C-alpha cells in the first residue's frame, strides 16, 4: 500500500500528499458528495495506438455531458486523465480525486461499428452500481454519449434529469474523429495547437453543417488562431463569431457557444449582454471548466482582478492535477498584482515545464516587482535564450529607477506594433508608469479606435506609487471616460461592484 501511494505521488507531480491522505485521523476531510463522479479515460481496445484519440475523446465528451448538470460534481478531464495507464484501483483514485463514484470503460472500433462498455463504481463501498454495453454504428456516437451520460445520471440520482436535451442522433464518423483530434489540439493552449485545431475543426463544419458542437469548437479554435496569427486577426475573429452564432442557431443551449458569445460581447463592448450570458452559464453549469475560464476573463475586463483570481482558484480546486487552470490562474494573479503568489505558482509550473514562456515571464516580473532584481535578471537571460520579448526588462527598469531604459523598451514595442506587439493598451500603460502622460493618452486613444478593452485600467494604480491616480485626473483621460462606451462600461462595473460589496454577486 505504501509503495502504491508513493507511485501515486510521483504521478501527480508532487501534488501535496496531505490534500488526499491527512497525517492525523482527526483531520480527515469530509466524505465526497454522493453525486460526485470521475470519468476515467476509456481504454482503447481497437488494437491501434493511433486510435487513442477516439477513446480519449469519447471520455472527454462524456465528462462535458455530465458537467452540464449543475447537480453533479464532475472531476475535470486533466485530473481524471492523470491516472491514464496506471494500475490503481477505483478506491485509491476516488480518494485522490475526492469523488464518490468512478466511471470506467472501453471503446472498440471495427469498421463503422463501435462497442462501448461502461461501468459505474461506488468507490466508497467497492461495488458496481451499474454497467452496460452499447453496440452501435459510429454515426450514432452522439446518441451513445447521451445515453451513457443519462444512464450514469439515473444510477447516481435514481431519476432522469428533467428537461435533459439530447444531441442529434447521427454524425458523419469522419467528422466526429476530426472533432476529437481538433479538441486534442485545443487542449494544448498553444499558438500551433490553435492553428492546427482551426484546420481540423473547419473540416468538421464542412462535413457536418448541422452539428452545433462542431461549430462551437471551431469558434474557439478560430478565436485562438486570431491571436496566433495577428496578420489575419480580423478575418479569423469574424469566423469565430459567425461559428458561435451558427452553433446557437442549431442548439440555443450549447454551453461552449454561449461562453464564446459572452467573450465576443466583451470584445464588442456589450457589457450588459455579456453579464447576462455569464450569469446564466454560472447558474446552469457552475462546475464547467469552460464556463469558469470565461468568467475569469469577464471579471478581468470588468475591473475585478481579485474576483478573477477567486474564480480560477475554484477551477483549480475542481481540477487539482491539471496544469491548465494553474496557467490561467497565473494570468489572474498578475492582473491582481499578487506577486508573492504569482512567484510561487510560476515556480510550481516551471518545475514540470521549465521552458514554458508565460510562467518564466511571470516569474521574472514577479521577482522584479518584489525587488528581487538579481533573480529577475537571471530569468530574463533565460527568456532571451528562448527568443522571448523584452516585457520583463521594462519591469526591471522601472523597479531600478532606470527610466531611460524603460522608455527604450517601450520604443521597441512601438517598432513592433501591431504585427508582433498587438495591444496599444499595454504601450499606453507603460507610458503612464514612466510619467509621460501625453504619449499615454495618444496610445489610449489609439486603443479606443481599435476597440480594445482597456476600460479596467481606470482602476489600475500602475505600480506602488499609484501614478495611475494622477494620470486619471488628466483632461484627455477624463475625455475618454465621458464617451458613451466608457460610461456604459462604468455603469455595468458599478452594478457588479455593488453586488460584490453586498456579497450577492449575481454570477455566484
QUIGIUR-V53762 format. One record per pair of residues at least 12 apart in sequence whose ideal C-beta (glycine too) atoms are under 7 Angstrom apart, sorted by the first residue. I is the first residue (numbers start at 1). J is the second residue. D is the distance in Angstrom with one decimal. If there is no record, write none. Layout:
i=I j=J d=D
i=I j=J d=D
This chain:
i=4 j=88 d=6.8
i=4 j=92 d=6.6
i=5 j=21 d=6.9
i=8 j=88 d=6.6
i=8 j=92 d=6.9
i=8 j=96 d=6.4
i=11 j=82 d=6.2
i=11 j=86 d=6.0
i=12 j=82 d=5.8
i=12 j=321 d=5.1
i=13 j=352 d=5.5
i=15 j=320 d=6.5
i=15 j=321 d=6.2
i=20 j=95 d=5.9
i=20 j=96 d=5.0
i=29 j=98 d=6.9
i=32 j=98 d=5.0
i=32 j=99 d=5.2
i=32 j=100 d=4.6
i=33 j=73 d=5.6
i=33 j=100 d=6.4
i=34 j=100 d=5.5
i=35 j=71 d=6.0
i=35 j=72 d=5.2
i=35 j=73 d=6.3
i=35 j=156 d=5.4
i=35 j=157 d=6.5
i=36 j=73 d=4.1
i=36 j=99 d=4.3
i=36 j=100 d=4.9
i=37 j=66 d=6.8
i=37 j=72 d=6.7
i=37 j=74 d=5.8
i=37 j=99 d=5.7
i=37 j=100 d=7.0
i=37 j=101 d=4.5
i=37 j=103 d=6.2
i=37 j=156 d=6.6
i=38 j=75 d=3.8
i=38 j=80 d=4.8
i=38 j=93 d=6.8
i=38 j=94 d=6.9
i=38 j=97 d=4.8
i=38 j=99 d=4.7
i=38 j=102 d=5.2
i=39 j=59 d=5.6
i=39 j=62 d=5.4
i=39 j=63 d=4.9
i=39 j=66 d=6.9
i=39 j=80 d=5.8
i=39 j=103 d=4.5
i=40 j=80 d=5.7
i=40 j=83 d=6.2
i=40 j=93 d=7.0
i=40 j=102 d=6.2
i=40 j=103 d=6.5
i=40 j=104 d=5.3
i=41 j=55 d=6.9
i=41 j=56 d=5.6
i=41 j=59 d=4.8
i=41 j=81 d=5.3
i=41 j=84 d=4.6
i=42 j=55 d=4.6
i=42 j=58 d=5.7
i=42 j=59 d=4.7
i=42 j=105 d=4.4
i=42 j=106 d=5.7
i=42 j=107 d=5.0
i=43 j=55 d=6.5
i=43 j=106 d=4.2
i=44 j=107 d=6.3
i=45 j=106 d=4.8
i=45 j=107 d=6.4
i=45 j=108 d=3.9
i=46 j=108 d=5.9
i=46 j=109 d=4.6
i=51 j=109 d=6.2
i=53 j=180 d=5.2
i=53 j=181 d=5.7
i=53 j=184 d=5.6
i=54 j=107 d=6.4
i=54 j=109 d=6.6
i=54 j=177 d=6.4
i=54 j=180 d=6.0
i=55 j=107 d=4.1
i=57 j=180 d=2.9
i=57 j=183 d=6.3
i=58 j=107 d=5.6
i=58 j=145 d=7.0
i=60 j=77 d=5.2
i=60 j=183 d=6.6
i=61 j=145 d=5.3
i=62 j=145 d=5.9
i=62 j=148 d=6.0
i=62 j=149 d=6.0
i=63 j=77 d=5.4
i=65 j=145 d=5.8
i=65 j=146 d=6.5
i=65 j=149 d=3.9
i=66 j=149 d=5.4
i=66 j=152 d=6.7
i=67 j=285 d=6.4
i=67 j=287 d=6.0
i=67 j=288 d=4.8
i=68 j=255 d=6.1
i=68 j=285 d=5.8
i=69 j=153 d=6.7
i=69 j=161 d=5.6
i=70 j=284 d=6.0
i=70 j=285 d=6.1
i=70 j=286 d=5.4
i=72 j=153 d=6.9
i=72 j=156 d=7.0
i=73 j=287 d=5.8
i=74 j=287 d=6.4
i=75 j=97 d=5.0
i=75 j=99 d=5.8
i=76 j=289 d=5.1
i=76 j=318 d=5.6
i=76 j=319 d=3.4
i=76 j=322 d=6.1
i=78 j=319 d=5.5
i=78 j=321 d=6.1
i=78 j=322 d=2.8
i=78 j=324 d=5.9
i=79 j=97 d=6.0
i=79 j=319 d=4.9
i=79 j=320 d=5.8
i=79 j=321 d=4.0
i=79 j=322 d=5.6
i=80 j=97 d=6.9
i=82 j=321 d=4.3
i=90 j=102 d=4.5
i=90 j=121 d=4.6
i=90 j=123 d=4.8
i=91 j=123 d=4.9
i=91 j=126 d=6.0
i=94 j=123 d=3.2
i=100 j=123 d=6.7
i=100 j=124 d=6.1
i=101 j=120 d=5.7
i=101 j=121 d=6.3
i=101 j=122 d=5.9
i=101 j=123 d=6.1
i=101 j=129 d=6.7
i=101 j=156 d=6.6
i=102 j=121 d=4.9
i=102 j=123 d=5.2
i=103 j=118 d=6.3
i=103 j=120 d=5.5
i=103 j=152 d=6.2
i=104 j=119 d=5.5
i=104 j=121 d=6.7
i=105 j=117 d=5.4
i=105 j=118 d=3.7
i=105 j=119 d=6.6
i=112 j=137 d=5.7
i=112 j=138 d=5.1
i=112 j=173 d=6.3
i=113 j=137 d=6.4
i=114 j=136 d=5.7
i=114 j=138 d=5.1
i=114 j=141 d=6.6
i=115 j=133 d=6.7
i=115 j=135 d=5.2
i=116 j=134 d=4.5
i=116 j=144 d=6.0
i=116 j=148 d=6.9
i=117 j=133 d=4.9
i=118 j=131 d=6.8
i=118 j=132 d=5.9
i=118 j=148 d=5.5
i=119 j=131 d=3.8
i=120 j=152 d=5.6
i=120 j=155 d=5.2
i=129 j=155 d=5.0
i=130 j=151 d=6.6
i=130 j=155 d=4.0
i=132 j=151 d=6.1
i=134 j=147 d=6.7
i=134 j=148 d=7.0
i=138 j=173 d=3.8
i=138 j=176 d=7.0
i=139 j=170 d=4.6
i=139 j=171 d=6.0
i=139 j=172 d=7.0
i=139 j=173 d=5.8
i=140 j=169 d=6.5
i=140 j=170 d=6.0
i=141 j=171 d=6.3
i=141 j=176 d=5.4
i=142 j=167 d=4.2
i=142 j=168 d=6.1
i=142 j=169 d=6.9
i=142 j=171 d=5.3
i=143 j=167 d=7.0
i=143 j=169 d=4.8
i=146 j=166 d=4.7
i=146 j=167 d=5.7
i=150 j=164 d=6.7
i=165 j=253 d=6.2
i=168 j=210 d=6.7
i=168 j=211 d=6.9
i=171 j=208 d=5.8
i=171 j=211 d=6.1
i=172 j=207 d=5.0
i=172 j=208 d=5.2
i=174 j=207 d=6.2
i=175 j=204 d=4.9
i=175 j=207 d=4.0
i=175 j=208 d=4.1
i=175 j=211 d=6.7
i=175 j=214 d=6.6
i=178 j=200 d=5.1
i=178 j=203 d=5.2
i=178 j=204 d=4.9
i=179 j=201 d=6.9
i=179 j=204 d=5.1
i=179 j=214 d=5.7
i=179 j=217 d=6.3
i=181 j=200 d=5.2
i=182 j=197 d=4.6
i=182 j=200 d=3.8
i=182 j=201 d=4.0
i=182 j=204 d=6.7
i=182 j=217 d=6.0
i=182 j=221 d=6.4
i=183 j=217 d=6.2
i=185 j=197 d=3.8
i=185 j=200 d=6.6
i=186 j=220 d=6.2
i=186 j=221 d=6.1
i=189 j=324 d=6.4
i=189 j=327 d=6.6
i=191 j=228 d=3.6
i=194 j=221 d=5.9
i=194 j=224 d=3.2
i=194 j=225 d=4.7
i=194 j=228 d=5.0
i=195 j=225 d=5.3
i=195 j=228 d=5.5
i=195 j=229 d=6.9
i=197 j=221 d=3.9
i=198 j=221 d=4.4
i=198 j=222 d=5.7
i=198 j=225 d=4.2
i=201 j=214 d=6.6
i=201 j=217 d=5.2
i=201 j=218 d=4.0
i=201 j=221 d=4.8
i=202 j=218 d=6.1
i=204 j=218 d=6.6
i=205 j=218 d=5.3
i=205 j=243 d=6.9
i=210 j=250 d=6.3
i=212 j=247 d=4.5
i=212 j=250 d=3.8
i=212 j=251 d=3.5
i=212 j=254 d=5.0
i=212 j=257 d=6.8
i=213 j=254 d=6.8
i=215 j=243 d=4.7
i=215 j=246 d=4.6
i=215 j=247 d=3.8
i=215 j=250 d=6.8
i=216 j=244 d=6.6
i=216 j=247 d=4.2
i=216 j=254 d=5.2
i=216 j=256 d=4.0
i=216 j=257 d=4.0
i=216 j=260 d=6.8
i=217 j=256 d=6.8
i=218 j=243 d=4.6
i=219 j=240 d=4.9
i=219 j=243 d=3.9
i=219 j=244 d=4.1
i=219 j=247 d=6.5
i=219 j=257 d=6.5
i=219 j=260 d=4.7
i=220 j=256 d=6.7
i=220 j=260 d=6.1
i=222 j=236 d=5.1
i=222 j=239 d=4.4
i=222 j=240 d=3.8
i=222 j=243 d=6.2
i=223 j=237 d=6.9
i=223 j=240 d=4.1
i=223 j=260 d=6.8
i=226 j=240 d=6.5
i=230 j=418 d=6.6
i=230 j=419 d=6.1
i=230 j=422 d=5.2
i=231 j=419 d=6.9
i=241 j=264 d=5.2
i=244 j=257 d=4.8
i=244 j=260 d=4.3
i=244 j=261 d=5.2
i=244 j=264 d=6.7
i=248 j=261 d=6.7
i=255 j=281 d=6.6
i=255 j=285 d=5.7
i=255 j=288 d=6.2
i=255 j=290 d=6.6
i=255 j=291 d=6.7
i=256 j=290 d=5.8
i=258 j=277 d=5.9
i=258 j=281 d=5.9
i=259 j=281 d=6.1
i=259 j=290 d=5.4
i=259 j=291 d=5.9
i=259 j=294 d=4.3
i=261 j=277 d=5.9
i=262 j=274 d=5.0
i=262 j=277 d=3.8
i=262 j=278 d=5.1
i=262 j=294 d=5.8
i=262 j=298 d=6.8
i=263 j=294 d=6.0
i=263 j=297 d=6.3
i=265 j=277 d=6.5
i=266 j=297 d=6.8
i=266 j=298 d=6.5
i=266 j=301 d=4.9
i=266 j=453 d=6.3
i=267 j=453 d=6.5
i=269 j=451 d=6.8
i=269 j=485 d=4.9
i=269 j=489 d=6.9
i=271 j=488 d=6.0
i=271 j=489 d=5.5
i=271 j=492 d=3.8
i=272 j=492 d=5.8
i=274 j=298 d=6.3
i=275 j=492 d=6.2
i=278 j=294 d=6.5
i=278 j=295 d=5.8
i=278 j=298 d=4.9
i=278 j=507 d=5.8
i=279 j=506 d=5.2
i=279 j=507 d=5.4
i=282 j=295 d=6.5
i=282 j=507 d=4.7
i=282 j=508 d=6.9
i=287 j=318 d=5.9
i=289 j=315 d=6.0
i=289 j=319 d=6.2
i=292 j=311 d=5.7
i=292 j=314 d=6.4
i=292 j=315 d=4.2
i=293 j=315 d=6.9
i=293 j=328 d=5.9
i=295 j=311 d=4.8
i=295 j=507 d=6.4
i=296 j=308 d=4.9
i=296 j=311 d=5.0
i=296 j=312 d=5.2
i=296 j=328 d=5.9
i=296 j=332 d=5.9
i=299 j=311 d=6.2
i=300 j=332 d=6.9
i=300 j=335 d=5.6
i=300 j=456 d=6.9
i=301 j=453 d=5.1
i=301 j=456 d=6.2
i=302 j=456 d=6.8
i=302 j=492 d=6.7
i=302 j=493 d=5.6
i=302 j=496 d=5.7
i=303 j=456 d=3.8
i=303 j=458 d=7.0
i=303 j=459 d=4.8
i=303 j=493 d=5.3
i=304 j=496 d=6.8
i=304 j=500 d=6.8
i=305 j=332 d=6.7
i=305 j=335 d=4.3
i=305 j=336 d=3.7
i=306 j=336 d=5.4
i=307 j=500 d=6.7
i=308 j=332 d=4.2
i=308 j=335 d=6.3
i=309 j=329 d=6.9
i=309 j=332 d=4.5
i=309 j=333 d=6.0
i=309 j=336 d=5.2
i=309 j=338 d=6.7
i=312 j=325 d=5.9
i=312 j=328 d=5.2
i=312 j=329 d=3.9
i=312 j=332 d=5.1
i=313 j=329 d=6.6
i=316 j=329 d=5.8
i=323 j=349 d=6.4
i=323 j=352 d=6.8
i=326 j=345 d=6.2
i=326 j=348 d=6.9
i=326 j=349 d=5.5
i=327 j=349 d=6.7
i=327 j=358 d=6.7
i=329 j=345 d=6.4
i=330 j=342 d=6.5
i=330 j=345 d=5.4
i=330 j=346 d=6.2
i=330 j=349 d=6.9
i=330 j=358 d=6.9
i=330 j=359 d=6.4
i=330 j=362 d=5.3
i=333 j=345 d=6.5
i=334 j=362 d=5.6
i=339 j=366 d=4.6
i=339 j=369 d=4.6
i=339 j=370 d=5.2
i=340 j=370 d=6.8
i=342 j=362 d=5.5
i=342 j=366 d=4.4
i=343 j=363 d=6.1
i=343 j=366 d=4.0
i=343 j=367 d=6.6
i=346 j=359 d=4.4
i=346 j=362 d=4.6
i=346 j=363 d=4.0
i=346 j=366 d=6.4
i=347 j=363 d=6.5
i=350 j=363 d=6.7
i=355 j=386 d=6.4
i=357 j=386 d=6.2
i=357 j=388 d=5.4
i=360 j=379 d=5.9
i=360 j=382 d=6.1
i=360 j=383 d=5.5
i=361 j=383 d=6.6
i=361 j=388 d=6.8
i=361 j=391 d=6.3
i=361 j=392 d=5.9
i=363 j=379 d=5.4
i=364 j=376 d=5.2
i=364 j=379 d=4.0
i=364 j=380 d=5.5
i=364 j=383 d=6.3
i=364 j=392 d=3.8
i=365 j=392 d=5.3
i=365 j=395 d=4.6
i=367 j=379 d=6.5
i=368 j=392 d=6.6
i=368 j=395 d=4.2
i=368 j=396 d=4.7
i=368 j=399 d=4.9
i=369 j=395 d=6.5
i=369 j=399 d=6.5
i=371 j=399 d=6.4
i=373 j=396 d=6.4
i=373 j=399 d=6.7
i=373 j=400 d=6.1
i=376 j=392 d=6.7
i=376 j=396 d=5.3
i=377 j=396 d=6.6
i=380 j=392 d=5.2
i=380 j=393 d=6.1
i=380 j=396 d=6.7
i=390 j=409 d=5.4
i=390 j=412 d=6.2
i=393 j=409 d=5.4
i=394 j=406 d=5.4
i=394 j=409 d=4.2
i=394 j=410 d=6.9
i=394 j=430 d=6.2
i=397 j=409 d=6.4
i=398 j=433 d=5.8
i=398 j=463 d=6.9
i=403 j=434 d=5.5
i=406 j=434 d=5.2
i=407 j=434 d=5.9
i=410 j=427 d=6.2
i=410 j=430 d=4.7
i=410 j=431 d=6.5
i=413 j=427 d=5.4
i=414 j=427 d=6.3
i=423 j=452 d=6.2
i=424 j=443 d=5.0
i=424 j=446 d=4.4
i=424 j=447 d=4.1
i=424 j=450 d=5.9
i=424 j=452 d=6.1
i=425 j=447 d=4.5
i=425 j=452 d=4.9
i=425 j=454 d=4.0
i=425 j=457 d=6.9
i=427 j=443 d=4.8
i=428 j=440 d=5.1
i=428 j=443 d=3.5
i=428 j=444 d=4.4
i=428 j=447 d=6.0
i=429 j=457 d=6.3
i=429 j=462 d=6.5
i=431 j=443 d=6.3
i=432 j=462 d=5.0
i=432 j=467 d=6.4
i=432 j=468 d=6.2
i=432 j=471 d=4.9
i=433 j=462 d=5.1
i=433 j=463 d=5.7
i=433 j=467 d=6.4
i=435 j=467 d=6.5
i=437 j=471 d=5.4
i=437 j=474 d=5.4
i=440 j=471 d=6.3
i=441 j=474 d=6.9
i=441 j=476 d=3.9
i=441 j=477 d=6.5
i=444 j=480 d=6.2
i=448 j=480 d=6.3
i=455 j=486 d=5.9
i=455 j=489 d=4.4
i=458 j=472 d=6.5
i=458 j=481 d=6.9
